[in-house]
Amino acid sequence: MNFLVADCEPSVHRFMDLRVPEYAYMFGFLQADGHLSQQSRQRGRLTVEISARDIDLLRTFQKLTPYNSSITERTRSTNFAETAHSAIWSLCSLEARTKLNELGLPYGRKSKTITPPGIEFSHRDYLRGVVDADGSVGYTSQGFPFLSLATKSTAIAVFACSYAREITGAERTLKRNARDGIYNVMYTKENAQQLTAHVYYPGCLSLERKQIAADSIAPWVRPAGMGRRPPRIQWTAEMDRVLLAAPTIAHAAAELGYSTSPCQNRRWKLLHGVVPLPD
């Protein structure tokens, strides 16, 4: 199922049908960058505040929403800039807020508790919404393509890694940043190109500047002479038993068909309880 925003009037019954790419994207963005508040007598508000340069995205959200909403602008001082010009989309409808909350947009603070929807949804559009809100795409300081996501939610980080693995085959080990408890999930070079081309496909709803950045990394070519990192070893219980039973690391490496360095590292982890011993 798909539709173009300009060609289809939103309806109450269709609102937030997450099989529709635009709604899947919108919901991912709202989970990451929206705030749902509630007061007494069933009053409340959904707000999204972003840079005024991205106001067109809020106008699209407004068009996709069959309830009254408003967009305002303000300029204020922040920790990051003396004058920050932002745009704010506000939605008060109880029916709309109830729908969003049931789908997985919590009231109040939510950065650690959000999870992907528990119903059928368009995965790549949802992921793009999360990345547009809490991620980055472009080139590293070394000139390599990258796509990254920063999140406090374990469920979102797991989903992102799992989906990226389906598209690129790249494995990632999740670990929170010790300083601020955030997962920093990052893909570079060909993996970034492949994932970005899949997520930021032609004609999709996205932040214009992120779409431009996504398109810019497509022409990158690996420089001549730049080696590729070998695929990560998927250790099995049988391989672990070979490591532990072999008289030397060299014997184990020869039997397993790997170099001594990863075998030595894996054996050390097994013997020091970093990873569980095979049954």
The 8 nearest C-alpha neighbors of each residue, nearest first, counted from 0:
[[1, 19, 18, 2, 20, 121, 17, 16],
 [2, 0, 19, 20, 3, 21, 18, 4],
 [3, 1, 4, 7, 0, 6, 19, 21],
 [2, 4, 6, 5, 7, 1, 21, 202],
 [5, 3, 6, 7, 2, 63, 62, 8],
 [4, 6, 3, 7, 8, 2, 62, 59],
 [7, 5, 3, 4, 8, 2, 9, 1],
 [6, 8, 4, 5, 9, 3, 2, 63],
 [7, 9, 10, 6, 4, 63, 5, 62],
 [10, 8, 63, 65, 7, 64, 14, 13],
 [11, 9, 13, 12, 65, 14, 8, 64],
 [10, 12, 14, 13, 65, 9, 66, 64],
 [13, 11, 10, 14, 16, 15, 9, 65],
 [12, 14, 10, 11, 16, 15, 9, 19],
 [13, 15, 11, 16, 12, 10, 9, 64],
 [16, 14, 22, 17, 13, 23, 26, 99],
 [17, 15, 18, 13, 14, 19, 22, 23],
 [18, 16, 23, 120, 19, 22, 15, 121],
 [17, 19, 120, 121, 16, 20, 119, 0],
 [18, 20, 17, 1, 22, 21, 0, 16],
 [21, 19, 23, 22, 124, 121, 24, 18],
 [22, 20, 24, 23, 19, 25, 204, 124],
 [21, 23, 25, 15, 24, 17, 19, 20],
 [22, 24, 17, 125, 20, 26, 25, 21],
 [25, 23, 125, 128, 124, 21, 27, 22],
 [26, 24, 22, 28, 23, 27, 21, 29],
 [25, 27, 29, 23, 28, 24, 22, 30],
 [28, 26, 128, 129, 125, 30, 24, 29],
 [27, 29, 128, 129, 25, 31, 26, 30],
 [30, 28, 33, 26, 32, 31, 27, 25],
 [31, 29, 27, 28, 104, 33, 32, 26],
 [30, 32, 28, 29, 129, 132, 33, 27],
 [31, 33, 29, 132, 28, 30, 47, 34],
 [34, 32, 29, 47, 46, 30, 31, 35],
 [33, 35, 46, 45, 47, 36, 107, 32],
 [34, 36, 45, 106, 44, 107, 46, 33],
 [37, 35, 43, 44, 106, 107, 34, 45],
 [36, 38, 43, 42, 44, 35, 41, 106],
 [39, 37, 42, 43, 41, 40, 36, 44],
 [38, 40, 41, 42, 37, 43, 36, 44],
 [41, 39, 42, 38, 43, 37, 93, 44],
 [42, 40, 39, 38, 43, 37, 93, 92],
 [43, 41, 38, 40, 37, 39, 93, 44],
 [42, 44, 37, 36, 38, 91, 41, 45],
 [43, 45, 91, 36, 90, 35, 46, 37],
 [44, 46, 35, 90, 89, 34, 91, 36],
 [47, 45, 89, 34, 88, 33, 44, 48],
 [46, 48, 33, 88, 87, 32, 34, 49],
 [49, 47, 87, 86, 85, 46, 88, 50],
 [50, 48, 85, 86, 51, 47, 87, 53],
 [49, 51, 85, 52, 53, 86, 84, 48],
 [50, 52, 85, 86, 54, 53, 84, 49],
 [51, 53, 50, 54, 85, 55, 49, 86],
 [54, 52, 51, 55, 50, 56, 49, 206],
 [55, 53, 51, 57, 56, 52, 86, 58],
 [56, 54, 58, 57, 53, 59, 52, 206],
 [55, 57, 59, 54, 58, 53, 60, 206],
 [58, 56, 60, 54, 59, 55, 61, 88],
 [59, 57, 61, 55, 56, 60, 62, 54],
 [58, 60, 62, 56, 61, 57, 63, 55],
 [61, 59, 57, 63, 58, 62, 64, 56],
 [60, 62, 58, 64, 59, 63, 57, 68],
 [63, 61, 59, 60, 64, 58, 65, 9],
 [62, 64, 60, 61, 9, 59, 65, 4],
 [63, 65, 61, 62, 66, 60, 9, 14],
 [66, 64, 10, 9, 11, 63, 67, 14],
 [67, 65, 64, 68, 92, 95, 90, 11],
 [66, 68, 90, 65, 69, 92, 91, 64],
 [67, 69, 90, 89, 66, 61, 91, 70],
 [68, 70, 89, 88, 71, 90, 67, 61],
 [71, 69, 88, 87, 89, 86, 72, 68],
 [70, 72, 87, 86, 69, 88, 73, 89],
 [73, 71, 86, 85, 87, 70, 51, 74],
 [74, 72, 85, 84, 86, 75, 71, 87],
 [73, 75, 84, 83, 82, 85, 72, 76],
 [76, 74, 82, 83, 77, 73, 84, 81],
 [75, 77, 81, 82, 83, 80, 78, 74],
 [78, 76, 79, 80, 81, 75, 83, 82],
 [79, 77, 80, 76, 81, 83, 82, 75],
 [78, 80, 77, 81, 76, 83, 82, 75],
 [81, 79, 77, 82, 83, 78, 76, 75],
 [80, 82, 76, 77, 83, 79, 75, 78],
 [83, 81, 76, 75, 80, 74, 84, 77],
 [82, 84, 75, 74, 80, 76, 85, 81],
 [85, 83, 74, 51, 73, 50, 82, 75],
 [84, 86, 51, 50, 49, 73, 72, 83],
 [85, 87, 72, 51, 49, 48, 71, 50],
 [88, 86, 48, 71, 70, 47, 72, 89],
 [87, 89, 70, 47, 46, 69, 57, 48],
 [90, 88, 46, 69, 45, 68, 87, 70],
 [89, 91, 68, 45, 44, 92, 46, 88],
 [92, 90, 44, 43, 93, 45, 89, 68],
 [91, 93, 95, 94, 90, 96, 66, 67],
 [94, 92, 96, 95, 97, 91, 41, 42],
 [95, 93, 97, 92, 96, 98, 99, 91],
 [94, 96, 98, 92, 97, 93, 99, 66],
 [97, 95, 93, 99, 98, 94, 100, 92],
 [96, 98, 100, 94, 95, 99, 93, 101],
 [97, 99, 95, 101, 96, 100, 94, 102],
 [100, 98, 96, 102, 101, 97, 104, 95],
 [99, 101, 104, 97, 103, 102, 98, 105],
 [102, 100, 98, 103, 99, 97, 104, 105],
 [103, 101, 99, 100, 116, 104, 98, 117],
 [102, 104, 100, 101, 105, 116, 99, 113],
 [103, 105, 100, 99, 30, 102, 106, 113],
 [106, 104, 100, 103, 109, 107, 35, 113],
 [105, 107, 35, 36, 108, 104, 37, 100],
 [108, 106, 36, 35, 109, 105, 34, 37],
 [109, 107, 110, 106, 105, 34, 111, 112],
 [108, 110, 112, 111, 113, 105, 107, 106],
 [109, 111, 151, 112, 152, 113, 108, 31],
 [112, 110, 152, 151, 109, 113, 153, 150],
 [111, 113, 109, 110, 152, 114, 105, 154],
 [114, 112, 109, 111, 152, 110, 103, 30],
 [113, 115, 154, 155, 116, 112, 103, 152],
 [114, 116, 155, 117, 113, 154, 158, 103],
 [117, 115, 118, 102, 103, 114, 120, 119],
 [116, 118, 115, 119, 102, 103, 114, 120],
 [117, 119, 116, 120, 102, 17, 115, 18],
 [120, 118, 18, 17, 117, 121, 116, 122],
 [119, 121, 18, 17, 122, 118, 23, 116],
 [122, 120, 18, 124, 23, 20, 123, 125],
 [123, 121, 125, 124, 120, 126, 23, 162],
 [122, 124, 126, 198, 125, 121, 127, 197],
 [125, 123, 24, 127, 126, 122, 20, 23],
 [124, 126, 24, 23, 27, 128, 122, 127],
 [127, 125, 123, 129, 128, 124, 122, 130],
 [126, 128, 130, 124, 129, 125, 198, 131],
 [129, 127, 28, 24, 27, 131, 125, 126],
 [128, 130, 27, 28, 126, 132, 127, 131],
 [129, 131, 134, 127, 133, 132, 128, 148],
 [132, 130, 128, 129, 134, 133, 127, 206],
 [131, 133, 129, 130, 28, 32, 31, 134],
 [134, 132, 130, 149, 129, 131, 148, 31],
 [135, 133, 148, 130, 147, 131, 149, 132],
 [134, 136, 147, 146, 148, 130, 137, 131],
 [135, 137, 146, 145, 213, 212, 147, 209],
 [136, 138, 212, 145, 144, 213, 216, 146],
 [137, 139, 144, 143, 142, 145, 140, 136],
 [138, 140, 142, 143, 141, 144, 145, 137],
 [139, 141, 142, 138, 143, 144, 137, 145],
 [142, 140, 139, 143, 138, 144, 145, 188],
 [141, 143, 139, 138, 140, 144, 137, 219],
 [142, 144, 138, 139, 188, 141, 145, 187],
 [145, 143, 138, 188, 187, 216, 137, 191],
 [146, 144, 187, 191, 186, 137, 136, 138],
 [145, 147, 136, 186, 191, 135, 185, 187],
 [148, 146, 185, 135, 134, 184, 186, 136],
 [147, 149, 134, 184, 130, 183, 133, 185],
 [150, 148, 183, 182, 133, 134, 181, 184],
 [151, 149, 182, 152, 181, 148, 156, 183],
 [152, 150, 181, 111, 110, 182, 153, 180],
 [151, 153, 111, 155, 154, 150, 112, 110],
 [152, 154, 156, 155, 157, 151, 111, 182],
 [153, 155, 157, 114, 152, 156, 158, 115],
 [154, 156, 158, 152, 157, 153, 114, 159],
 [157, 155, 153, 159, 158, 154, 160, 152],
 [158, 156, 154, 160, 155, 159, 161, 153],
 [157, 159, 155, 161, 156, 160, 162, 154],
 [160, 158, 156, 162, 157, 161, 163, 155],
 [161, 159, 163, 157, 158, 162, 164, 156],
 [160, 162, 158, 164, 163, 159, 157, 165],
 [161, 163, 165, 159, 164, 160, 158, 166],
 [162, 164, 160, 166, 165, 161, 167, 159],
 [163, 165, 168, 169, 161, 167, 162, 166],
 [166, 164, 162, 163, 168, 167, 161, 169],
 [165, 167, 163, 164, 168, 194, 162, 193],
 [168, 166, 164, 169, 190, 163, 165, 193],
 [167, 169, 164, 165, 166, 170, 163, 190],
 [170, 168, 164, 167, 171, 163, 190, 230],
 [169, 171, 164, 168, 172, 231, 160, 163],
 [172, 170, 173, 160, 169, 184, 164, 185],
 [173, 171, 174, 170, 160, 184, 157, 175],
 [174, 172, 171, 182, 175, 156, 184, 157],
 [173, 175, 182, 176, 172, 183, 181, 177],
 [174, 176, 182, 180, 181, 177, 173, 183],
 [175, 177, 180, 181, 178, 179, 182, 174],
 [176, 178, 180, 179, 175, 181, 174, 182],
 [179, 177, 176, 180, 181, 175, 182, 174],
 [178, 180, 181, 176, 177, 175, 151, 182],
 [181, 179, 176, 175, 177, 178, 151, 182],
 [182, 180, 151, 175, 176, 150, 179, 183],
 [181, 183, 175, 150, 149, 151, 176, 174],
 [184, 182, 149, 148, 181, 185, 150, 147],
 [185, 183, 148, 147, 182, 149, 186, 156],
 [184, 186, 147, 146, 183, 148, 187, 145],
 [187, 185, 191, 146, 145, 190, 147, 184],
 [186, 188, 145, 191, 144, 190, 189, 146],
 [187, 189, 144, 191, 190, 143, 145, 192],
 [190, 188, 192, 191, 193, 187, 144, 221],
 [191, 189, 193, 192, 188, 187, 167, 186],
 [192, 190, 187, 186, 145, 194, 189, 188],
 [191, 193, 189, 195, 190, 194, 217, 196],
 [192, 194, 190, 196, 191, 195, 189, 197],
 [195, 193, 197, 191, 196, 192, 190, 198],
 [194, 196, 198, 192, 197, 193, 199, 191],
 [197, 195, 193, 199, 194, 198, 200, 192],
 [198, 196, 194, 195, 200, 199, 193, 123],
 [197, 199, 195, 123, 196, 200, 127, 194],
 [200, 198, 196, 195, 197, 210, 203, 213],
 [199, 201, 198, 197, 196, 203, 202, 195],
 [202, 200, 203, 199, 196, 210, 204, 214],
 [201, 203, 200, 204, 199, 205, 3, 210],
 [202, 204, 201, 200, 205, 199, 21, 20],
 [205, 203, 21, 202, 206, 24, 20, 124],
 [206, 204, 207, 203, 210, 131, 209, 128],
 [205, 207, 209, 208, 210, 56, 131, 53],
 [208, 206, 210, 209, 205, 211, 53, 56],
 [207, 209, 211, 210, 206, 212, 53, 205],
 [210, 208, 212, 206, 211, 207, 213, 136],
 [209, 211, 213, 207, 212, 208, 214, 206],
 [212, 210, 208, 214, 209, 213, 215, 207],
 [211, 213, 209, 215, 137, 210, 214, 136],
 [214, 212, 210, 211, 215, 216, 209, 136],
 [213, 215, 211, 212, 216, 217, 210, 196],
 [214, 216, 212, 213, 217, 211, 218, 137],
 [215, 217, 214, 144, 219, 218, 213, 137],
 [216, 218, 219, 215, 214, 192, 213, 196],
 [219, 217, 216, 220, 215, 214, 192, 144],
 [220, 218, 217, 216, 221, 144, 143, 188],
 [221, 219, 222, 218, 189, 217, 188, 223],
 [220, 222, 223, 219, 225, 188, 189, 224],
 [223, 221, 225, 220, 224, 219, 226, 143],
 [224, 222, 225, 221, 226, 220, 227, 219],
 [223, 225, 226, 222, 221, 227, 220, 228],
 [226, 224, 223, 222, 227, 221, 228, 220],
 [227, 225, 224, 228, 223, 221, 222, 229],
 [228, 226, 229, 225, 230, 221, 224, 188],
 [227, 229, 230, 226, 231, 225, 188, 169],
 [230, 228, 227, 231, 232, 226, 257, 169],
 [231, 229, 232, 228, 169, 170, 227, 233],
 [230, 232, 233, 229, 170, 169, 228, 234],
 [233, 231, 234, 230, 261, 229, 257, 235],
 [232, 234, 231, 235, 230, 238, 170, 236],
 [235, 233, 232, 238, 236, 239, 237, 265],
 [234, 236, 238, 237, 239, 233, 277, 240],
 [235, 237, 277, 239, 238, 240, 234, 278],
 [238, 236, 240, 239, 235, 241, 277, 234],
 [239, 237, 241, 235, 240, 236, 234, 242],
 [238, 240, 236, 242, 237, 241, 235, 243],
 [239, 241, 237, 243, 242, 238, 244, 236],
 [242, 240, 238, 244, 239, 243, 245, 251],
 [243, 241, 239, 251, 240, 245, 244, 266],
 [242, 244, 240, 241, 245, 239, 266, 246],
 [243, 245, 241, 242, 240, 246, 251, 239],
 [244, 246, 251, 247, 242, 243, 241, 250],
 [247, 245, 244, 250, 248, 251, 243, 249],
 [246, 248, 250, 249, 245, 251, 242, 244],
 [249, 247, 251, 250, 252, 263, 259, 262],
 [248, 250, 252, 247, 251, 259, 253, 258],
 [249, 251, 253, 247, 248, 252, 245, 254],
 [252, 250, 248, 254, 245, 242, 249, 253],
 [253, 251, 249, 257, 255, 259, 254, 250],
 [252, 254, 256, 250, 251, 255, 249, 257],
 [253, 255, 251, 252, 256, 250, 241, 257],
 [256, 254, 252, 253, 257, 251, 238, 241],
 [255, 257, 253, 254, 252, 258, 251, 259],
 [258, 256, 252, 255, 259, 253, 262, 261],
 [257, 259, 260, 252, 261, 262, 256, 253],
 [258, 260, 262, 252, 261, 263, 249, 248],
 [259, 261, 263, 262, 258, 264, 257, 265],
 [262, 260, 264, 263, 259, 265, 258, 257],
 [263, 261, 259, 265, 264, 260, 266, 252],
 [264, 262, 266, 260, 261, 265, 259, 267],
 [263, 265, 261, 267, 262, 266, 260, 268],
 [266, 264, 268, 262, 267, 263, 261, 269],
 [267, 265, 269, 263, 268, 264, 262, 270],
 [266, 268, 270, 264, 265, 269, 271, 263],
 [269, 267, 273, 265, 271, 266, 270, 274],
 [268, 270, 266, 274, 267, 272, 271, 276],
 [269, 271, 267, 268, 272, 266, 273, 276],
 [272, 270, 268, 269, 273, 267, 274, 266],
 [273, 271, 274, 269, 270, 268, 275, 276],
 [272, 274, 268, 271, 269, 275, 270, 267],
 [273, 275, 272, 269, 268, 276, 271, 270],
 [276, 274, 272, 269, 277, 273, 268, 278],
 [275, 277, 269, 278, 274, 272, 239, 270],
 [278, 276, 236, 239, 275, 240, 237, 235],
 [277, 276, 236, 275, 240, 237, 239, 235]]
